[in-house]
Amino acid sequence: MQWLALFVAFAGFLHAPTIDYVVEEVGGVVLEYPAGSAAVARGAHRIYKESLPLVESALGIPAAGGVVRITIAPNQAEFERIVSRASGGAAPPDRALAVALPGRRQMVIKASSLETFTDNSLLLTVRHEMVHLALGDPRMRIPKWFEEGVAEQVAGKAVRWRQRRMLRAKARAGTLTPFRDLANRFPPHEDWSIAYPQSLSFVQYITERFGDDALRGIVRRLREGVAFEKGLSDETGSSLSELERDWKEKLPGEGSFFEGLFTAEARSVERAVLMGIAFLVMAMFAVVMFRRRRALRRMDAED
């Protein structure tokens, strides 16, 4: 039976449909994509070129060290195949939308998981992976939480109101994962979904308290080979544990529903447009209801 199963699997592999990829270089960027994903590839290229000044300004270092390759995978199977081939057999992380491979100066994006007007938009995805490529210098020993938090912040994401509530609740209960435990990897399953907003919230706290120059200074020191906690202490005057404690103390009073609605959700153009449409619809509904009530009052007065 085992031989039969192996034979069936091998036969399926031989007859698996192959996808032809277009490969072209456009303005110092190599695009690799199936013909059906041409629009996604062109959009990723445009976003990459337009976002270079933003990423370099935020990090204080060059965003690319040569020609960058952007590969568009049309589905999960192709995404896994491409990432495995490019990384020497390693599988992409669970639930990953895209993967950056700094050693190859390549990002691989799964087109089937892109969603406009969400955190999975092409705009935020490309910017996020650009940060990973920029911070992929082997001299830099970067904690995972810091790299992911910076990537989320530079991409333009924000901690949603419900995520803030969850962070506050976990901080009060003492169940937030310490950042030292998020240095090498993020936990699986439900804790994975809070690790990203937790990291983003802490990076935002550092940036808001000490300024953009402090963030750039930490990145610069990492590039010089300085240990992360030493660079963090040099730039902020506080240790990681001191900063983490102060961040937790400030969490209970952080934000509100309306703050999350108007600042966090409106940080990308896509979200701002969507929210504008929603508020326009609400305003139109309010006007219609007002006119209807005024007409009814007028009718009552005439009677």
C-alpha positions as CSV (number, residue, x, y, z in Angstrom):
1,M,0.0,0.0,0.0
2,Q,2.9,2.4,0.7
3,W,4.3,1.8,-2.7
4,L,1.0,2.4,-4.3
5,A,0.6,5.7,-2.4
6,L,4.0,6.8,-3.4
7,F,3.3,5.9,-7.0
8,V,0.0,7.9,-7.0
9,A,1.8,10.9,-5.4
10,F,4.6,10.8,-8.0
11,A,2.1,10.4,-10.9
12,G,0.2,13.4,-9.6
13,F,3.4,15.4,-9.4
14,L,4.3,14.5,-13.0
15,H,0.9,15.6,-14.2
16,A,0.6,18.7,-12.1
17,P,-0.2,21.7,-14.2
18,T,2.8,23.9,-14.8
19,I,2.4,27.7,-14.7
20,D,4.5,29.8,-17.1
21,Y,5.9,33.0,-15.6
22,V,6.7,36.2,-17.4
23,V,10.1,37.7,-16.3
24,E,10.9,41.3,-17.1
25,E,13.1,44.0,-15.6
26,V,11.5,47.4,-15.2
27,G,13.5,50.3,-13.8
28,G,15.9,48.2,-11.7
29,V,13.2,45.8,-10.5
30,V,12.7,42.3,-11.8
31,L,9.1,41.3,-12.0
32,E,8.2,37.6,-12.1
33,Y,4.5,36.7,-12.5
34,P,2.0,34.5,-14.4
35,A,0.2,36.3,-17.3
36,G,-3.0,36.4,-15.2
37,S,-1.2,38.4,-12.5
38,A,0.2,41.1,-14.6
39,A,-1.9,43.9,-13.0
40,V,-0.8,42.8,-9.5
41,A,2.9,42.8,-10.6
42,R,2.6,46.3,-12.2
43,G,0.9,47.6,-9.1
44,A,3.6,46.1,-6.8
45,H,6.3,47.7,-9.0
46,R,4.6,51.1,-8.8
47,I,4.2,50.9,-5.0
48,Y,7.8,49.8,-4.6
49,K,9.2,52.7,-6.6
50,E,6.9,55.3,-4.9
51,S,7.6,53.9,-1.4
52,L,11.4,53.9,-1.6
53,P,11.8,57.5,-0.2
54,L,9.3,56.7,2.6
55,V,11.1,53.5,3.7
56,E,14.6,54.9,3.5
57,S,13.5,58.0,5.4
58,A,11.9,55.9,8.2
59,L,14.8,53.6,8.6
60,G,17.7,55.9,7.8
61,I,19.3,53.3,5.6
62,P,19.1,52.3,1.9
63,A,16.0,50.2,1.1
64,A,17.7,48.1,-1.5
65,G,21.2,47.0,-2.2
66,G,20.8,46.2,-5.8
67,V,18.2,44.8,-8.2
68,V,15.1,43.6,-6.4
69,R,13.0,40.7,-7.6
70,I,9.2,40.8,-7.0
71,T,7.6,37.5,-7.6
72,I,3.8,37.1,-7.7
73,A,2.5,33.6,-6.8
74,P,-1.1,33.1,-8.0
75,N,-2.1,30.6,-5.2
76,Q,-1.0,28.9,-2.1
77,A,0.6,25.9,-3.8
78,E,2.7,28.1,-6.0
79,F,3.6,30.3,-3.1
80,E,4.9,27.4,-1.1
81,R,6.7,26.0,-4.2
82,I,8.5,29.3,-5.0
83,V,9.4,30.1,-1.4
84,S,10.7,26.5,-0.8
85,R,12.8,26.6,-3.9
86,A,14.2,30.1,-3.2
87,S,15.0,29.4,0.5
88,G,16.6,26.0,0.1
89,G,13.5,23.9,1.1
90,A,12.1,26.0,4.0
91,A,8.3,26.4,4.0
92,P,6.7,29.8,4.3
93,P,5.3,30.7,7.7
94,D,1.7,29.7,8.4
95,R,-0.9,32.2,7.2
96,A,1.9,34.3,5.5
97,L,0.7,36.6,2.7
98,A,4.2,37.4,1.5
99,V,7.8,36.5,2.3
100,A,10.9,38.5,2.0
101,L,14.2,36.8,1.1
102,P,16.9,39.4,1.9
103,G,19.8,37.2,0.8
104,R,18.2,37.0,-2.7
105,R,16.8,40.6,-2.6
106,Q,13.4,39.0,-3.4
107,M,9.9,39.3,-2.1
108,V,7.2,36.7,-3.0
109,I,3.6,37.8,-2.8
110,K,0.6,35.4,-2.8
111,A,-1.9,37.1,-5.1
112,S,-4.9,35.0,-4.0
113,S,-4.8,36.4,-0.4
114,L,-4.6,40.1,-1.3
115,E,-7.6,42.1,-0.2
116,T,-8.3,45.7,-1.0
117,F,-9.2,48.1,1.9
118,T,-7.7,45.7,4.5
119,D,-4.4,45.1,6.1
120,N,-3.8,42.5,3.3
121,S,-3.8,45.2,0.6
122,L,-1.0,45.2,-1.9
123,L,0.1,48.7,-0.7
124,L,0.7,47.6,2.9
125,T,2.1,44.2,1.9
126,V,4.8,45.6,-0.5
127,R,5.9,48.3,2.0
128,H,6.0,45.7,4.8
129,E,8.3,43.4,2.8
130,M,10.5,46.3,1.7
131,V,11.3,46.9,5.4
132,H,12.3,43.2,5.7
133,L,14.6,43.5,2.7
134,A,16.2,46.6,4.1
135,L,16.7,45.1,7.5
136,G,18.1,41.8,6.1
137,D,21.7,42.8,6.5
138,P,23.4,39.7,8.1
139,R,25.3,42.0,10.5
140,M,22.0,43.0,12.1
141,R,20.8,40.9,14.9
142,I,17.2,42.1,15.1
143,P,14.6,40.8,17.5
144,K,11.6,39.5,15.5
145,W,9.2,41.7,17.4
146,F,11.2,44.8,16.6
147,E,11.6,44.0,12.9
148,E,7.9,43.1,12.5
149,G,6.8,46.2,14.5
150,V,8.9,48.5,12.4
151,A,7.7,46.8,9.2
152,E,4.0,47.3,10.3
153,Q,4.6,50.9,11.3
154,V,6.4,51.9,8.1
155,A,3.8,50.1,6.0
156,G,1.2,52.3,7.4
157,K,-0.7,49.9,9.6
158,A,-2.1,50.8,13.0
159,V,-3.3,49.0,16.1
160,R,-7.1,48.6,15.7
161,W,-9.4,49.6,18.5
162,R,-10.4,46.0,19.3
163,Q,-6.7,45.0,19.3
164,R,-6.0,47.8,21.8
165,R,-8.7,46.5,24.0
166,M,-7.2,43.0,23.9
167,L,-3.7,44.4,24.7
168,R,-5.1,46.3,27.6
169,A,-6.9,43.3,29.0
170,K,-3.8,41.1,28.7
171,A,-1.7,43.8,30.3
172,R,-4.0,44.0,33.2
173,A,-4.2,40.2,33.5
174,G,-0.4,39.9,33.2
175,T,-0.7,37.5,30.3
176,L,1.1,39.5,27.6
177,T,4.1,37.6,26.1
178,P,7.3,39.4,27.2
179,F,9.2,40.9,24.3
180,R,12.3,38.8,25.1
181,D,10.1,35.8,24.4
182,L,9.2,37.3,21.0
183,A,12.8,37.9,20.0
184,N,13.3,34.7,17.8
185,R,9.8,33.7,16.8
186,F,6.1,34.5,17.3
187,P,3.9,32.0,19.1
188,P,1.4,29.9,17.0
189,H,-2.4,30.0,16.6
190,E,-4.3,32.7,18.6
191,D,-1.3,34.3,20.2
192,W,0.2,34.9,16.8
193,S,-2.6,37.3,16.0
194,I,-1.8,39.5,19.0
195,A,2.0,39.4,18.6
196,Y,1.9,41.7,15.6
197,P,-0.3,44.5,17.1
198,Q,1.7,44.1,20.4
199,S,5.0,44.6,18.5
200,L,3.5,47.5,16.5
201,S,2.1,49.2,19.6
202,F,5.5,49.0,21.3
203,V,7.4,50.4,18.3
204,Q,4.9,53.2,18.1
205,Y,5.4,53.9,21.8
206,I,9.1,54.1,21.3
207,T,8.8,56.4,18.2
208,E,6.2,58.7,19.8
209,R,8.2,59.0,23.0
210,F,11.7,59.4,21.6
211,G,11.1,60.5,18.0
212,D,11.8,59.2,14.6
213,D,15.6,59.9,15.0
214,A,15.7,57.4,17.9
215,L,14.2,54.7,15.7
216,R,16.7,55.5,12.9
217,G,19.5,55.5,15.5
218,I,18.6,52.0,16.7
219,V,18.6,50.7,13.1
220,R,21.9,52.4,12.4
221,R,23.5,50.9,15.5
222,L,22.2,47.5,14.5
223,R,23.8,47.9,11.1
224,E,27.1,48.7,12.8
225,G,26.9,45.4,14.6
226,V,25.8,46.8,18.0
227,A,23.6,44.4,20.1
228,F,20.0,45.4,20.0
229,E,19.4,46.1,23.7
230,K,22.7,48.2,23.8
231,G,21.5,50.2,20.8
232,L,18.0,50.6,22.3
233,S,19.5,51.8,25.6
234,D,21.9,54.2,23.9
235,E,19.1,55.8,21.9
236,T,16.4,56.0,24.6
237,G,18.4,56.1,27.9
238,S,16.3,53.2,29.2
239,S,16.5,49.4,29.2
240,L,14.1,47.1,27.3
241,S,12.5,46.0,30.6
242,E,12.0,49.7,31.7
243,L,10.5,50.6,28.4
244,E,8.2,47.6,28.4
245,R,7.0,48.3,31.9
246,D,6.2,51.9,31.0
247,W,4.5,50.9,27.8
248,K,2.2,48.5,29.7
249,E,1.4,51.2,32.3
250,K,0.3,53.5,29.5
251,L,-1.8,50.9,27.7
252,P,-4.9,51.1,30.0
253,G,-5.5,54.7,29.0
254,E,-4.5,54.4,25.4
255,G,-6.9,55.2,22.7
256,S,-10.7,55.0,22.3
257,F,-13.1,53.7,19.7
258,F,-13.2,57.0,17.8
259,E,-9.4,57.4,17.9
260,G,-9.0,54.0,16.3
261,L,-11.7,54.9,13.8
262,F,-10.3,58.2,12.7
263,T,-6.5,57.8,13.0
264,A,-5.7,54.1,12.9
265,E,-8.1,53.1,10.2
266,A,-7.4,56.1,8.0
267,R,-3.6,55.8,7.8
268,S,-3.7,54.3,4.2
269,V,-5.4,56.0,1.3
270,E,-7.5,53.0,0.7
271,R,-9.0,53.0,4.2
272,A,-9.5,56.8,4.0
273,V,-11.5,56.4,0.8
274,L,-13.6,53.6,2.2
275,M,-14.3,55.5,5.4
276,G,-15.2,58.6,3.4
277,I,-17.7,56.7,1.4
278,A,-19.2,55.2,4.6
279,F,-19.6,58.6,6.2
280,L,-21.0,60.1,3.1
281,V,-23.7,57.3,3.0
282,M,-24.5,58.0,6.7
283,A,-24.7,61.7,6.1
284,M,-27.0,61.2,3.1
285,F,-29.2,59.0,5.2
286,A,-29.3,61.6,8.0
287,V,-30.4,64.3,5.5
288,V,-33.1,62.1,4.1
289,M,-34.5,61.3,7.6
290,F,-34.3,65.0,8.5
291,R,-36.3,66.1,5.4
292,R,-38.8,63.3,5.9
293,R,-39.4,64.3,9.5
294,R,-39.7,68.0,8.5
295,A,-42.3,67.1,5.8
296,L,-44.3,65.1,8.4
297,R,-44.3,68.0,10.8
298,R,-45.4,70.3,8.0
299,M,-48.3,68.0,7.1
300,D,-49.3,67.7,10.8
301,A,-49.3,71.5,11.0
302,E,-51.5,71.9,7.9
303,D,-54.0,69.4,9.3
